[in-house]
């Protein structure tokens, strides 16, 4: 019923969903055995629910990518570090709300709060904080000496990338929660997000160099060759971090204590 009223879908898609629901209702009335009921429901999920969810998935992913880009740009270029954290937290909350709207159309306040809490639980178990620290270490390790203005640029870049990674994890955790039409499984969602963290990091790194680097102003005292070295160092640091991601994920509670 909720999919039929979802404003993200076209009228044609809504009608197709309604038609599938009516077919399901007729089939369920005829079924008598539990096995028959199970088969009918599974067929409806594959034929009706999943195709619609795939459409909503693409919209949610577009919203996440736009949010990641905006937050990285704001944090990297912002001169006010005290405000950066507030910006990241606020924009992440907005992204969770927007994704909820994409899947649930008109969620009640209780649903919004429930989804937000479940999203925070998943995000809290992914060790992106250690990952961000490792990224800073990797980036600064190969920097070409002490150059005026470079330290601030590197700090801004790593903060932007870390903020983008946090936003990406938050967005996809919210997507996992909102698209769960069966019973939502916290453990499964956490494992799924953790297993895709390497992909998230790679996407954030690629987006950073494509959309953010061109907006960074080069200090007047920094020669173009030195700026090229700085960018290469940041690239190597991000790539090293991507390769090491699996060492900084809490795939299971207490996993880091077993290492």
N, C-alpha and C positions, 0 to 999 in steps of 0.2 A: 504493500500500500504506500509506503513512504517513497519508494522509487518512482511510483506513478505521479507523485506530486513534486518530484525534485526539479527545481528550477534550472539546474545545470543541464538537463536533458531537453532535446527537441520534442515537439509534439508527436512526431512520428515514433521516436524512441519510447515515449510515455505510453502511446497506444500499443506498441509491441509488448511492453511490459504488462499492460493490463490484459492483453489477449493471452499471454502466457499464464497469468494468474488464474484466469477463468478456466483454462485447460487443466491446470493443476487441481483446481477445486473439483472439477468433474471427475478427474481420474481418482482423486482421493475418496470420493463418495462410492466409487465402484470397487475399490480395493478392500479386501477382507483380511488378508494375512499380513503380518509384520514385515515379511520380506518384500511383499509387493509395495507396501507403503514406503519402505526404505528406498527401493529402486526408483519409484516415482519421484520422491523428493530429491534424490541425487541427480536424476535426469533434469529436473527443473533447475537445479543449481547450475548445472553445466550449460544448459540451453538458454536460460533466461537471466539468471543473476550474474554469473561471471562476465558475460559480454558487456553488460551495463557497468559493472564495477571496473572493467578495463577502460571504459570511456572516462569514468570519474578518476581513475588512477592517473591518466595522462594529464588531466586538469590539475590534480593535486601536485604532481611532479613539476609542472610548469610553475605553480605557485611557490613551491619550495625553492626551485632554482632562482626565481626572481628575488625571493627573500634572502637567499644566501648571498647573491650578488650585491643587493642593496646594503646588507649589514657589513659585508667585507669592505665595501666602498666607504661607508660611514665611519667605521672604526679605523681603517687605514689612514684616511685623510683627516680625521678629527684631531684637533690640537688639544682637546679637553679630555684627558684620560679618565678623570673622575666620572665623567658623564657616559663614557663608553659602556660600562657595565649596565647602567640603567637602560641605555639604548638597546643593547643586546637582549636583555631580559624582556623588555616591553615588546620588541619586535617579534621575539620568539612566541610570546603569548598571543600576539595577533595572528601569527602563522598557524598556530594550533587551532585558534578559533575559526580562521578561514577554511582550513582543511575540514573541520567539523561541519561547516556550512556546506561544503562541496558534497559530502557524503550524506549528511543528515537533513539538509534543506533548512528546516526550522527547529533546531534542537532546543529543548527546554534548558533552563538554568541548571537544573540538577544533572542533565546529560553533559553539559559543558564542563561542569566541575568534575564529574566522574572521569571523563576523557582526559582532562588536564592532569588529574592525579595519576592516572594510569600511564600517561606519557612521561611524566616526571619520574615515575618508578623505573621505567625502561631506560631512560636517558641516564639516570643516576648509576646504573650498573655497568655502563660502558665507560671505560677508563680514558676518556678524551682529555682529562687534565694531565695525566702522565704523558699522553701522546703529544699534547701541546708543549710540555716541557722538553720532550725529546726533540721536537721540531725546532725549537729555539737553539738547542745545543747543536743540532745538525747544521743549521743555517750559519751560525756564528763560527763554527769550527774552521771553515775554509775562507773566511773573509780576508781580503788583501790588506792587512796592516791596519793601523789606526789612521783613518781618514776623516777630516772634519765633516760632520753631518751624516756620516754613514751609520753610526750607532743608532741614531734616532730613526733613520729610514728602516733599518733592519727590525728595530723594535716595533715600529708601526706595521710593517709587513707581517711579522709573525703574529702580532695581536689580531690583525685582520683575518689571517688564515685560520687561526684558532677559533675566532668568532664564527667564521663561515662553517667550520667543521661542526661546532656545537649546534648551529642552526640547522645544518643538514641532518644531523642525527635526530634532533628534536622533530623536524618536519617528517622524516620517514617513520619515526616512532608513532607520531600522531596518525599518519596514514595507515600504519599497521592496525592501530586501535580502531579507527573509524570504519575501515572496510571489513572488519570482522563481523560477518553476518551469522556465523555460528558462534558458539561460546568462545569468548576471547581467552586465549591462553597466554598468561604473562611470561612463563618460562620460554615458550616457543617464540614469542615476539622478541624477547631479549636475545635469544640465540640467533634469530634471523638478522636483527640489527647488527649484532656483533660480527656475524659472518660477512656482512656487506660493508663493514667499516673501511676496508681497504679501497673499495670502489668509491665510497663517499669521499675519502681523502684525495684520491686521484682526481675526481671531478672538481673538488674544491680547488686543488692546485692548478688544474688546467684553466678553470674559470678566473682564478686570480691573475694569471699571466696574460690571459686574453682581455679581460675587462677592467682590471684594477691597475696593473703596472703602467699602462699608458697615461693614467691620470696623475701619477706621482710626479711632483716637481723635483727636478734635479738641483741640488745646491750649486750655487754659482762657483764655489771653490772646488767642485768635483769634476774632474776631466771625464770626457765621454768614455775613454778607455777604462777608467776606474769604475765608472757606472756599469759598464758592460761586465766587469769582473764581479761586481756586487750582485748583479742579476744572475750571473752564472752560479755564484755561490748559493744564492737563495734557491735556485732551481735544483742544484745538487742536494741541498738540505731537505727540500720537500720530497724529492725522489727517494732519498735515504729513509725518510720517515715513512713513506708509503711501503717500502720494502720491509720495514721493521714493525708494521702495524700489529701483526699477530702477537707480538710480545707484550703489547700494551692494552690488551682487551681482557676484561673479566668475563670470559664466556660462562664461567660457573662461579657461584659464591665461594670466596676463599681460594680461587685458583692461583692468585699471585703468591699466596703463602706456601703453595706446594712446590713452587719452582725453586 
